[in-house]
Amino acid sequence: MDLTLAFKAFLLGIVEGFTEFLPISSTGHLILVGSMLDFNDDKAKVFEIAIQSGALLAVCWEYRARIMETVSGLFSDAAARRFAINIFIAFLPLAVLGLLFIKAIKAFLFAPVPVALAFIIGGFIILIVEARAKAEPAARVPTMDDMSPLDALKVGLLQAVSLIPGTSRSGASIIGGMWIGMSRKAATEFSFFLAIPTLFGATAYSMYKYRDLFSADDIPWFGTGAVAAFVSAFLCVRWLLHFISRHDFRVFGWYRIVVGLLILGAAWFGWTH
């Protein structure tokens, strides 16, 4: 196995795992790091499938008990059925809009400068939503089980904004959830569960679209990236749940603004492309 390629795979796997469930945009970071590593060709698109799968398995493992409880209770437990329906409703907007517009989005927005602008705008939105949450500490939806189908639809529509690279799927769903009245914990956990059909759908679509690019020779470094993504995503989910029990998301807002400005500076001086 090419050690240079393995190192790139390992590094990008860690980037995917640590950023997929934080409100800082995994796609944006992968575009930027891939650009710096000169790893952004068609093979890189296939590689993203592997590391997304690793991150998906991590959240499935972390919430395996709730997933099994929901699946087993679909026909016997009203609460489990309502939760599953809410996840499905929230998933639909991104799935439909993604199929309609993903080609145009990839053609025009998958580049450092649009990502940087999305980073900065998203950072200010996080700061605004957190300021509002501080002014109105009592959440209308304290837990995921208190969500209505309309709440789920609103979160789904807001998550669809993350089709713009640099916006962040988790950021759009978490901060969007808080905007409509969900508690920080409820919005975060719902975002984790919503990631399961979202990432699964994206992975299945990409596997079909790029099926001709798969090769048995790629398995070693694909596996390296997937394992790195699994471990880092698992640690990130555990850490984030602990973090939000004591802190808000403002630090991520400022992080996005600073990184966005740095990216614009790098683009200005020609350090990235």
C-alpha positions as a Markdown table, in Angstrom:
| # | Residue | x | y | z |
|---|---|---|---|---|
| 1 | Met | 0.0 | 0.0 | 0.0 |
| 2 | Asp | 1.2 | 3.5 | -0.9 |
| 3 | Leu | 2.1 | 5.0 | 2.5 |
| 4 | Thr | 1.6 | 8.6 | 1.3 |
| 5 | Leu | -1.9 | 7.7 | 0.1 |
| 6 | Ala | -2.6 | 5.8 | 3.4 |
| 7 | Phe | -1.6 | 8.9 | 5.4 |
| 8 | Lys | -3.9 | 11.1 | 3.4 |
| 9 | Ala | -6.7 | 8.5 | 3.9 |
| 10 | Phe | -6.0 | 8.5 | 7.6 |
| 11 | Leu | -6.0 | 12.3 | 7.9 |
| 12 | Leu | -9.2 | 12.7 | 5.9 |
| 13 | Gly | -10.9 | 10.0 | 7.9 |
| 14 | Ile | -10.1 | 11.8 | 11.1 |
| 15 | Val | -11.3 | 15.1 | 9.6 |
| 16 | Glu | -14.6 | 13.4 | 8.5 |
| 17 | Gly | -15.2 | 11.8 | 11.9 |
| 18 | Phe | -14.5 | 14.9 | 14.0 |
| 19 | Thr | -16.5 | 17.3 | 11.8 |
| 20 | Glu | -19.5 | 15.2 | 10.7 |
| 21 | Phe | -21.5 | 15.8 | 13.9 |
| 22 | Leu | -20.2 | 19.2 | 14.9 |
| 23 | Pro | -21.8 | 22.4 | 13.5 |
| 24 | Ile | -18.7 | 23.2 | 11.5 |
| 25 | Ser | -19.3 | 21.4 | 8.2 |
| 26 | Ser | -17.6 | 18.1 | 7.4 |
| 27 | Thr | -17.9 | 18.7 | 3.6 |
| 28 | Gly | -16.3 | 22.1 | 3.9 |
| 29 | His | -13.4 | 20.7 | 5.8 |
| 30 | Leu | -12.9 | 17.8 | 3.4 |
| 31 | Ile | -13.0 | 20.2 | 0.5 |
| 32 | Leu | -10.4 | 22.4 | 2.1 |
| 33 | Val | -8.1 | 19.6 | 3.4 |
| 34 | Gly | -8.5 | 17.7 | 0.1 |
| 35 | Ser | -7.4 | 20.8 | -1.7 |
| 36 | Met | -4.3 | 21.2 | 0.4 |
| 37 | Leu | -3.4 | 17.6 | 0.0 |
| 38 | Asp | -4.1 | 17.7 | -3.7 |
| 39 | Phe | -6.7 | 14.9 | -3.2 |
| 40 | Asn | -9.8 | 16.1 | -4.9 |
| 41 | Asp | -10.2 | 14.0 | -8.1 |
| 42 | Asp | -12.9 | 11.4 | -8.9 |
| 43 | Lys | -11.2 | 8.8 | -6.7 |
| 44 | Ala | -11.5 | 11.2 | -3.8 |
| 45 | Lys | -15.2 | 11.3 | -4.3 |
| 46 | Val | -15.3 | 7.5 | -4.0 |
| 47 | Phe | -13.1 | 7.7 | -0.9 |
| 48 | Glu | -15.6 | 10.0 | 0.8 |
| 49 | Ile | -18.2 | 7.2 | 0.6 |
| 50 | Ala | -15.9 | 5.0 | 2.7 |
| 51 | Ile | -15.3 | 7.6 | 5.4 |
| 52 | Gln | -18.9 | 8.6 | 5.5 |
| 53 | Ser | -19.7 | 5.0 | 6.2 |
| 54 | Gly | -17.3 | 4.9 | 9.1 |
| 55 | Ala | -18.9 | 8.0 | 10.7 |
| 56 | Leu | -22.4 | 6.5 | 10.1 |
| 57 | Leu | -21.5 | 3.3 | 11.8 |
| 58 | Ala | -20.1 | 5.2 | 14.8 |
| 59 | Val | -23.4 | 7.0 | 15.5 |
| 60 | Cys | -25.4 | 3.7 | 14.9 |
| 61 | Trp | -23.2 | 2.0 | 17.5 |
| 62 | Glu | -23.5 | 4.8 | 20.0 |
| 63 | Tyr | -27.3 | 4.7 | 19.8 |
| 64 | Arg | -27.8 | 1.0 | 19.0 |
| 65 | Ala | -30.1 | 0.5 | 22.0 |
| 66 | Arg | -32.5 | 3.3 | 20.9 |
| 67 | Ile | -32.4 | 2.2 | 17.3 |
| 68 | Met | -33.3 | -1.4 | 18.2 |
| 69 | Glu | -36.0 | -0.1 | 20.6 |
| 70 | Thr | -37.5 | 2.0 | 17.8 |
| 71 | Val | -37.4 | -0.7 | 15.2 |
| 72 | Ser | -38.8 | -3.4 | 17.4 |
| 73 | Gly | -41.6 | -1.0 | 18.6 |
| 74 | Leu | -42.8 | 0.2 | 15.2 |
| 75 | Phe | -46.0 | -1.8 | 15.2 |
| 76 | Ser | -46.6 | -2.0 | 19.0 |
| 77 | Asp | -45.3 | 1.3 | 20.5 |
| 78 | Ala | -46.9 | 4.6 | 19.6 |
| 79 | Ala | -43.9 | 6.6 | 20.9 |
| 80 | Ala | -41.4 | 4.6 | 18.8 |
| 81 | Arg | -43.6 | 4.9 | 15.7 |
| 82 | Arg | -44.0 | 8.7 | 16.2 |
| 83 | Phe | -40.2 | 9.0 | 16.6 |
| 84 | Ala | -39.6 | 7.0 | 13.4 |
| 85 | Ile | -42.1 | 9.1 | 11.5 |
| 86 | Asn | -40.5 | 12.3 | 12.6 |
| 87 | Ile | -37.1 | 11.1 | 11.4 |
| 88 | Phe | -38.6 | 10.2 | 8.0 |
| 89 | Ile | -40.4 | 13.6 | 7.7 |
| 90 | Ala | -37.2 | 15.4 | 8.6 |
| 91 | Phe | -35.1 | 13.4 | 6.1 |
| 92 | Leu | -37.4 | 14.0 | 3.1 |
| 93 | Pro | -36.6 | 17.7 | 2.2 |
| 94 | Leu | -32.8 | 17.1 | 2.0 |
| 95 | Ala | -33.3 | 13.9 | 0.0 |
| 96 | Val | -35.7 | 15.5 | -2.6 |
| 97 | Leu | -33.8 | 18.8 | -2.9 |
| 98 | Gly | -30.5 | 16.9 | -3.0 |
| 99 | Leu | -31.5 | 14.8 | -6.0 |
| 100 | Leu | -32.8 | 17.9 | -7.8 |
| 101 | Phe | -29.9 | 20.3 | -7.3 |
| 102 | Ile | -26.8 | 18.4 | -6.2 |
| 103 | Lys | -25.2 | 18.5 | -9.7 |
| 104 | Ala | -25.5 | 22.3 | -9.9 |
| 105 | Ile | -24.3 | 22.7 | -6.3 |
| 106 | Lys | -21.2 | 20.6 | -7.0 |
| 107 | Ala | -20.5 | 22.4 | -10.2 |
| 108 | Phe | -20.6 | 25.9 | -8.7 |
| 109 | Leu | -20.1 | 25.8 | -4.9 |
| 110 | Phe | -17.6 | 23.0 | -4.2 |
| 111 | Ala | -14.7 | 25.4 | -3.9 |
| 112 | Pro | -12.8 | 27.1 | -1.0 |
| 113 | Val | -14.3 | 30.7 | -1.4 |
| 114 | Pro | -18.0 | 29.6 | -1.4 |
| 115 | Val | -17.2 | 27.3 | 1.6 |
| 116 | Ala | -15.5 | 30.2 | 3.4 |
| 117 | Leu | -18.5 | 32.5 | 2.9 |
| 118 | Ala | -20.8 | 29.7 | 4.2 |
| 119 | Phe | -18.5 | 29.2 | 7.2 |
| 120 | Ile | -18.7 | 32.9 | 8.1 |
| 121 | Ile | -22.5 | 33.3 | 7.6 |
| 122 | Gly | -23.1 | 30.1 | 9.5 |
| 123 | Gly | -20.9 | 31.3 | 12.3 |
| 124 | Phe | -22.9 | 34.5 | 12.8 |
| 125 | Ile | -26.2 | 32.5 | 12.7 |
| 126 | Ile | -24.9 | 30.3 | 15.5 |
| 127 | Leu | -24.1 | 33.4 | 17.6 |
| 128 | Ile | -27.6 | 34.9 | 16.9 |
| 129 | Val | -29.5 | 31.7 | 17.8 |
| 130 | Glu | -27.4 | 31.2 | 21.0 |
| 131 | Ala | -28.2 | 34.8 | 22.0 |
| 132 | Arg | -31.8 | 34.1 | 21.5 |
| 133 | Ala | -31.7 | 30.9 | 23.5 |
| 134 | Lys | -30.0 | 32.7 | 26.3 |
| 135 | Ala | -32.8 | 35.3 | 26.3 |
| 136 | Glu | -35.5 | 32.6 | 26.3 |
| 137 | Pro | -34.1 | 29.7 | 28.4 |
| 138 | Ala | -37.3 | 27.6 | 28.5 |
| 139 | Ala | -37.4 | 25.4 | 25.4 |
| 140 | Arg | -40.7 | 24.7 | 23.9 |
| 141 | Val | -39.5 | 21.2 | 22.9 |
| 142 | Pro | -37.4 | 19.8 | 25.8 |
| 143 | Thr | -36.8 | 16.3 | 24.4 |
| 144 | Met | -36.9 | 14.5 | 21.1 |
| 145 | Asp | -40.1 | 12.7 | 22.2 |
| 146 | Asp | -41.9 | 16.0 | 22.5 |
| 147 | Met | -41.5 | 16.9 | 18.8 |
| 148 | Ser | -44.5 | 17.1 | 16.5 |
| 149 | Pro | -44.4 | 16.2 | 12.8 |
| 150 | Leu | -44.4 | 19.9 | 12.0 |
| 151 | Asp | -41.3 | 20.4 | 14.2 |
| 152 | Ala | -39.7 | 17.6 | 12.3 |
| 153 | Leu | -40.6 | 19.1 | 8.9 |
| 154 | Lys | -39.1 | 22.5 | 10.0 |
| 155 | Val | -35.9 | 20.8 | 11.0 |
| 156 | Gly | -35.8 | 18.9 | 7.8 |
| 157 | Leu | -36.3 | 22.0 | 5.7 |
| 158 | Leu | -33.5 | 23.8 | 7.6 |
| 159 | Gln | -31.2 | 20.8 | 7.3 |
| 160 | Ala | -31.7 | 21.0 | 3.5 |
| 161 | Val | -29.8 | 24.3 | 3.6 |
| 162 | Ser | -26.7 | 22.2 | 4.3 |
| 163 | Leu | -26.6 | 21.2 | 0.6 |
| 164 | Ile | -24.6 | 24.4 | 0.3 |
| 165 | Pro | -21.0 | 23.2 | 1.1 |
| 166 | Gly | -19.6 | 24.8 | 4.3 |
| 167 | Thr | -23.1 | 25.2 | 5.9 |
| 168 | Ser | -22.9 | 21.9 | 7.9 |
| 169 | Arg | -25.6 | 19.3 | 8.0 |
| 170 | Ser | -25.4 | 18.9 | 11.7 |
| 171 | Gly | -25.1 | 22.7 | 12.2 |
| 172 | Ala | -28.2 | 23.3 | 10.1 |
| 173 | Ser | -30.3 | 20.7 | 12.0 |
| 174 | Ile | -29.0 | 21.5 | 15.5 |
| 175 | Ile | -29.1 | 25.3 | 15.3 |
| 176 | Gly | -32.2 | 25.1 | 13.2 |
| 177 | Gly | -33.8 | 22.9 | 15.8 |
| 178 | Met | -32.9 | 25.4 | 18.5 |
| 179 | Trp | -34.3 | 28.2 | 16.4 |
| 180 | Ile | -37.8 | 26.5 | 16.3 |
| 181 | Gly | -37.8 | 26.0 | 20.1 |
| 182 | Met | -35.9 | 22.7 | 20.8 |
| 183 | Ser | -33.6 | 22.4 | 23.7 |
| 184 | Arg | -29.9 | 22.2 | 22.9 |
| 185 | Lys | -29.8 | 18.5 | 23.9 |
| 186 | Ala | -32.9 | 17.6 | 22.0 |
| 187 | Ala | -31.7 | 19.3 | 18.9 |
| 188 | Thr | -28.3 | 17.7 | 19.1 |
| 189 | Glu | -29.6 | 14.2 | 19.6 |
| 190 | Phe | -32.2 | 14.5 | 16.9 |
| 191 | Ser | -29.5 | 15.6 | 14.6 |
| 192 | Phe | -27.5 | 12.5 | 15.4 |
| 193 | Phe | -30.5 | 10.2 | 14.6 |
| 194 | Leu | -31.3 | 12.3 | 11.5 |
| 195 | Ala | -27.8 | 11.7 | 10.3 |
| 196 | Ile | -28.5 | 7.9 | 9.9 |
| 197 | Pro | -30.9 | 8.0 | 7.0 |
| 198 | Thr | -29.2 | 11.1 | 5.6 |
| 199 | Leu | -25.7 | 9.6 | 5.5 |
| 200 | Phe | -27.0 | 6.2 | 4.4 |
| 201 | Gly | -28.9 | 7.7 | 1.5 |
| 202 | Ala | -25.9 | 9.8 | 0.4 |
| 203 | Thr | -23.6 | 6.8 | 0.6 |
| 204 | Ala | -26.0 | 4.6 | -1.4 |
| 205 | Tyr | -26.4 | 7.2 | -4.0 |
| 206 | Ser | -22.7 | 7.8 | -4.3 |
| 207 | Met | -21.9 | 4.1 | -4.5 |
| 208 | Tyr | -24.3 | 3.8 | -7.4 |
| 209 | Lys | -23.1 | 6.9 | -9.2 |
| 210 | Tyr | -19.4 | 6.1 | -8.9 |
| 211 | Arg | -19.6 | 2.3 | -9.0 |
| 212 | Asp | -17.3 | 2.2 | -12.0 |
| 213 | Leu | -14.5 | 3.8 | -10.0 |
| 214 | Phe | -14.3 | 1.2 | -7.3 |
| 215 | Ser | -11.3 | -1.1 | -7.3 |
| 216 | Ala | -10.1 | -3.9 | -5.1 |
| 217 | Asp | -6.7 | -2.2 | -5.0 |
| 218 | Asp | -8.3 | 0.7 | -3.0 |
| 219 | Ile | -9.6 | -1.5 | -0.2 |
| 220 | Pro | -6.5 | -1.0 | 2.1 |
| 221 | Trp | -6.5 | 2.8 | 2.1 |
| 222 | Phe | -10.3 | 3.0 | 2.0 |
| 223 | Gly | -10.4 | 0.8 | 5.1 |
| 224 | Thr | -7.8 | 3.0 | 6.8 |
| 225 | Gly | -9.9 | 6.1 | 6.2 |
| 226 | Ala | -13.1 | 4.3 | 7.3 |
| 227 | Val | -11.6 | 3.1 | 10.6 |
| 228 | Ala | -10.2 | 6.5 | 11.3 |
| 229 | Ala | -13.6 | 8.1 | 10.7 |
| 230 | Phe | -15.4 | 5.5 | 12.9 |
| 231 | Val | -13.1 | 6.1 | 15.9 |
| 232 | Ser | -12.9 | 9.8 | 15.6 |
| 233 | Ala | -16.7 | 10.1 | 15.0 |
| 234 | Phe | -17.5 | 7.9 | 18.0 |
| 235 | Leu | -15.2 | 10.0 | 20.3 |
| 236 | Cys | -16.7 | 13.2 | 18.9 |
| 237 | Val | -20.3 | 12.1 | 19.6 |
| 238 | Arg | -19.4 | 11.2 | 23.2 |
| 239 | Trp | -17.5 | 14.4 | 23.7 |
| 240 | Leu | -20.2 | 16.6 | 22.2 |
| 241 | Leu | -22.9 | 15.2 | 24.5 |
| 242 | His | -20.7 | 16.0 | 27.4 |
| 243 | Phe | -19.8 | 19.4 | 26.1 |
| 244 | Ile | -23.4 | 20.7 | 25.6 |
| 245 | Ser | -24.3 | 19.7 | 29.1 |
| 246 | Arg | -22.1 | 22.5 | 30.3 |
| 247 | His | -21.6 | 24.9 | 27.3 |
| 248 | Asp | -23.4 | 26.4 | 24.3 |
| 249 | Phe | -22.3 | 26.5 | 20.7 |
| 250 | Arg | -20.9 | 30.0 | 20.5 |
| 251 | Val | -17.3 | 28.7 | 20.4 |
| 252 | Phe | -18.2 | 26.9 | 17.1 |
| 253 | Gly | -19.7 | 30.1 | 15.8 |
| 254 | Trp | -16.5 | 32.0 | 16.4 |
| 255 | Tyr | -14.4 | 29.1 | 15.0 |
| 256 | Arg | -16.4 | 29.2 | 11.8 |
| 257 | Ile | -15.9 | 32.9 | 11.4 |
| 258 | Val | -12.1 | 32.7 | 12.0 |
| 259 | Val | -11.6 | 29.7 | 9.7 |
| 260 | Gly | -13.7 | 31.4 | 7.0 |
| 261 | Leu | -11.6 | 34.5 | 7.2 |
| 262 | Leu | -8.4 | 32.4 | 7.0 |
| 263 | Ile | -9.7 | 30.5 | 4.0 |
| 264 | Leu | -10.5 | 33.8 | 2.2 |
| 265 | Gly | -7.0 | 35.0 | 3.0 |
| 266 | Ala | -5.5 | 31.7 | 1.7 |
| 267 | Ala | -7.5 | 32.0 | -1.5 |
| 268 | Trp | -6.5 | 35.6 | -1.9 |
| 269 | Phe | -2.8 | 34.7 | -1.7 |
| 270 | Gly | -3.3 | 31.6 | -3.9 |
| 271 | Trp | -2.4 | 29.1 | -1.2 |
| 272 | Thr | -5.5 | 27.0 | -2.1 |
| 273 | His | -7.5 | 26.4 | -5.2 |
